[in-house]
Amino acid sequence: MQITLNAEPRDIAGATLSSALTELGFTSAAIATALNGRFVPREAREATTLKDGDRLEVLAPMQGG
């Protein structure tokens, strides 16, 4: 299916938010996710299903100063 990840079109096979994040290489627990503009808590990612055309935003903390 095709989704938009951080404003970039991506093809994924994962059917849940959790599996899509793993497929896309987001393995850190220190990320925030929003699906179609709504925050998705870490505990809800496994039960959150994706569909073609969804917009996914993933934010990760940055180090530096």
C-alpha positions in Angstrom: 0.0 0.0 0.0 1.1 3.6 -0.4 1.3 6.0 2.5 2.8 9.4 2.9 5.6 9.4 5.5 6.8 12.8 6.6 5.5 14.3 3.4 7.2 11.7 1.1 5.3 8.9 -0.6 6.3 5.4 0.5 5.2 1.9 -0.4 4.9 -0.4 2.6 3.7 -4.0 3.2 2.9 -3.6 6.9 -0.7 -3.5 7.9 -0.3 -2.0 11.4 1.5 1.1 12.5 3.9 -1.0 14.5 4.9 -3.3 11.6 5.2 -0.3 9.3 7.5 1.5 11.7 9.8 -1.6 11.8 9.7 -2.0 8.1 10.6 1.7 7.6 13.6 1.4 10.1 12.1 3.2 13.0 13.2 0.9 15.8 13.9 3.4 18.6 11.3 3.6 21.4 12.0 7.4 21.5 9.8 8.4 18.6 6.4 10.1 18.4 3.8 9.2 15.8 0.8 10.9 14.2 -1.5 9.2 11.8 -3.7 11.5 9.6 -2.9 14.4 12.0 -3.8 12.5 15.2 -1.2 11.5 17.8 -0.9 7.7 18.3 0.5 6.6 21.7 3.2 3.9 21.7 0.8 1.5 23.4 -1.7 1.8 20.5 0.6 1.3 17.6 0.2 -2.5 17.4 -3.6 -2.2 17.2 -3.6 0.8 14.8 -4.3 -0.4 11.2 -3.1 1.5 8.1 -4.9 2.0 4.9 -3.8 3.2 1.4 -3.4 6.9 1.4 -2.8 7.4 5.1 -0.5 10.2 6.2 2.1 9.2 8.8 4.4 11.6 10.7 7.3 10.2 12.7 9.3 12.5 14.9 12.6 11.5 16.6 14.6 13.5 19.1 17.8 15.0 17.9 21.0 15.4 19.8 23.4 18.2 19.6 23.5 21.8 20.7 
